[in-house]
Amino acid sequence: MGKKKEGDKSPRNFENNRFNRSESYGDDEPNFSDDENFEDTITDEELLAEFLIHRPREEDSYEGIIVVDGAPQVGPERLEKLKGVIKKMYGKFGTIINEFYPTDEKNVTKGFIFLEYKNPSDAVDAVNATNNYKLDKQHTFLVNHYSDFEKYSNIPDEWTVPEPQEYKDQGNLHYYLLDPDAYDQYCLICSSGSTVQIWQNAAPEPTVVEERPNWTETYVRWSPLGTYMATFHARGVALWGGPKFKQIMRFSHTGVQLIDFSPCERYLVTYSPDGPSDQRRVIIWDVRTGAEKRSFSLDGVSLWPVFRWSPDDKFFARIGQDVLSVYETPSFGLLDKRSIKIPGIRDFAWSPTDNILVYWVAEDKDVPARVCLLEIPSRQEVRANNLFNVADCKIHWQKSGDYLCVKVDRYSKVKKEKNDAKYSVSFCGMYYNFEIFHMREKLIPVDSVEIKEPIHAFAWEPVGSKFAIIHGDQHSINVSFYGVKQGQPPSLLKKFEKRQCNHLFWSPTGQFIVLAGLRSMHGSLEFIDTNEFVVMNAGEHYTASDVEWDPTGRYVVTGVSSWKQKVDNGFWLWSFQGKKLKKHNIDGFCQLMWRPRPPSLLSAKQQKEIKKNLKKYTPQFESKDRMRSTRASKELIEKRCQLMKTFEEYRQKNIAAWNEAKTRRLELRNNVDTDELESDTKNVEEEEIEFLVKEEHTVIEE
């Protein structure tokens, strides 16, 4: 018979055990109550801390409720229509489980609405997106969380001084400008976009300043003055800077694709087509604090940048349907609280140096097209110019703001049919005018340059008074250079005929220009000095897609980006004279961008004086270049000497060990010294071999 286990839980054993336990306690049930004098010193927070965290709070029930103020006051007959508008607008943020429209004794709504969302996070999105939303000319929504009313009602009567926030040192954001050799930096994206590198263009070889994998998800951008580098991510944009490129600020804007800095780097504009609402497609941020200043919707198709800034960051403007809206900072409201009505406005641009903007208005029947200069904030029209037979206009400001060029595409053939004018749209029926405005002269005179051939490119000299034009048919492309002088019309300085180019790239310091034939023209390059109009050099970077000057105008980079072509990726470095300095073939090369420099602190007069006396400073820089070259040669020689020294030490060590083992070698070889061949004469046979090395025949004439 098997033995019964202790753990057997049969009913009979259970009853016996229960009986035995009851006998051990007696007839009374056990008492687990505390004594009368017992004091419990353990609080509920200590004993049940993990459970009390999830204890419901009264205010939790209000987190999903929002209050929409500023709604139209309507009667019962229009209430359903109002509800439909509100549901359409607020239903896209999430599920609305309750809505309440308070009414007065006449059943007219009071102008505010209560909406409750199923998810509190949807309520947050609704408040952020629709607060200050303009429903129509008379109604603007003011939206708040219901819990905000209790928060603001409990504000103490006595004001207390807030504690100062701890200062966070961001480091020297302009450290790169203090480099004694004035080396420039550039950003490189490679490995098909997965790696971002910051390089310093040092001599004799560039050095890596920073390298990080997956630093950005798409591309990078420098700020206009080079203080920050912006990277793009799924949830927004991050700014980096300082010696170690630490994160300075981040801006949360889901799905951001495009950004634009204001000229003084005070503000950042971000655009996302996938925003939580139409009202937050475009957001303007304060760069230093990270605060959102204002958000905008986009009506119809817009060109980027949507907003264009004045040079001092005090104003920004956008173009609308027959209106030009100018906003002011830091209020970010409309200038004078109204837009400027301009019927037929097509485009505009700010002066790079003054608070003057230029816009052009299309031709309308017998009313000619107009180009107008407008001073802001006075809205005073400074200059206007009427144009006829206009098809299109392009605005080109010179960098210093001294001149403005408006390229005008004009119809040459006009037919009158009844009361309408019809134009020819073929190339043969077009001609082109360049209207040059002399901004620094009295009354702003305007000169005109007419060209009958198709125009491919136009570019002002950044520092100077010249401009270049690429014109002509595809089989006969010419490049013309014009000069502008005060009180005189533009004059033709030089014309280069039959050139292989479709882009113009001026040096940032002027004088030098690169004529580039990109993509379809297989990367042909010409380097020209416009002082003497001499072609310094010509070259080719096959299938080049990009050309970029460094900020000092000493170097030019040409590149083949993998974003545009999958083979022959990399970049080449050229001198401003067209000498090829380095070739970098990099698989997956995407982008190279030089770090911008802020404007010089020297006045124009001081810079002119330096250029005039440049020969005085040339020996210093040449001496420094020789020392740098000598230093590089010295480092190479020292490296080779160190390798030679290491080899000699190793060799002497082994020779010493070999000499110490000589006694043992003699013992093993019967005292025969075999270290040298001459010592073993018995086992050596000498044999002489003669062979013909060379045979010559010389004929001697008698």
Secondary structure by P-SEA (a helix, b strand, c coil): cbbbbcccccaaaaaaaaaaaaaaacccccccccccccccccccccccaaaaaaccccccccccbbbbcccccccccaaaaaaaaaaaaacccccccbbbbbbccccccccbbbbbbccaaaaaaaaaccccccccccccccccccaaaaaaaacccccccccccccccccccccccccccbbbbbbbbcccccbbbbbbbcccbbbbcccccccccccccccccccbbbbbcccbbbbbccccccccbbbbbccccbbbbcccccbbbbbbcccccccccbbbbccccccccbbbbbccccccccccccccccccccccccbbbbbbcccccccccbbbbbcccccccccccccbbbbbbcccccbbbbbbbbccccccccbbbbbccccbbbbbbcccccbbbbbbbbbcbbbbcccbbbbbcccccbbbbbbbbccccccbbbbbbbbccccccccccccccbbbbbbccccbbbbbbbbbccccccccccccccccccbbbbccccccccccccccccbbbbbbccccccccccccccccccccccccccbbbbbbcccccccccbbbbbcccccccccccccccccccccccccccccaaaaaaaaaacccaaaaaaaaaaaaaaaaaaaaaaaaaaaaaaaaaaaaaaaaaaaaaaaaaaaaaccccccccccccccbbbbbbbbbcbbbbbbbcc
